[in-house]
């Protein structure tokens, strides 16, 4: 009956690996998001033109 506690012990490194994997995935997603944000800020995109269209409302808010 020594096999009963072993599955519990095997779950510990499995959970640890999963948490590490999730951390790395989160890091990759954050890196990609910051890269996209950099590209959005450097490239002249239609989104900036849209904010210019909304600039009338924004100007009244800024005043």
C-alpha positions as CSV (number, residue, x, y, z in Angstrom):
1,X,0.0,0.0,0.0
2,X,3.0,2.3,-0.4
3,X,1.6,3.4,-3.8
4,X,-1.3,5.4,-2.2
5,X,0.8,8.5,-1.1
6,X,2.9,8.6,-4.2
7,X,0.2,10.2,-6.5
8,X,-0.1,13.0,-4.0
9,X,3.7,13.5,-4.1
10,X,3.7,13.4,-7.9
11,X,1.1,16.1,-8.0
12,X,3.4,18.6,-6.2
13,X,6.0,18.9,-9.0
14,X,3.2,18.8,-11.6
15,X,1.4,21.8,-9.9
16,X,4.8,23.5,-9.6
17,X,5.5,23.0,-13.3
18,X,2.0,24.2,-14.3
19,X,2.5,27.4,-12.2
20,X,5.9,28.0,-13.8
21,X,4.3,27.4,-17.2
22,X,1.5,29.9,-16.5
23,X,4.1,32.4,-15.3
24,X,6.1,32.1,-18.5
25,X,2.9,32.4,-20.6
26,X,1.9,35.5,-18.7
27,X,5.4,36.9,-19.3
28,X,5.2,36.2,-23.0
29,X,1.7,37.8,-23.2
30,X,3.0,40.9,-21.3
31,X,6.0,41.1,-23.6
32,X,3.8,40.9,-26.7
33,X,1.4,43.5,-25.3
34,X,4.2,45.9,-24.6
35,X,5.6,45.3,-28.1
36,X,2.2,46.0,-29.6
37,X,1.9,49.2,-27.5
38,X,5.3,50.3,-28.7
39,X,4.2,49.7,-32.3
40,X,1.0,51.5,-31.8
41,X,2.7,54.6,-30.3
42,X,5.5,54.7,-33.0
43,X,3.4,54.0,-36.1
44,X,1.0,56.7,-37.5
45,X,-2.2,54.7,-37.3
46,X,-5.8,55.7,-38.1
47,X,-6.5,55.4,-34.3
48,X,-4.6,58.6,-33.8
49,X,-6.7,60.3,-36.5
50,X,-9.8,59.1,-34.6
51,X,-8.6,60.7,-31.4
52,X,-8.1,63.9,-33.4
53,X,-11.8,63.6,-34.4
54,X,-12.7,63.3,-30.8
55,X,-10.4,66.2,-30.0
56,X,-13.3,68.7,-30.0
57,X,-14.9,66.9,-27.0
58,X,-11.5,66.4,-25.4
59,X,-10.7,70.1,-25.7
60,X,-13.7,71.1,-23.8
61,X,-12.9,68.5,-21.1
62,X,-9.3,69.8,-20.9
63,X,-10.5,73.4,-20.4
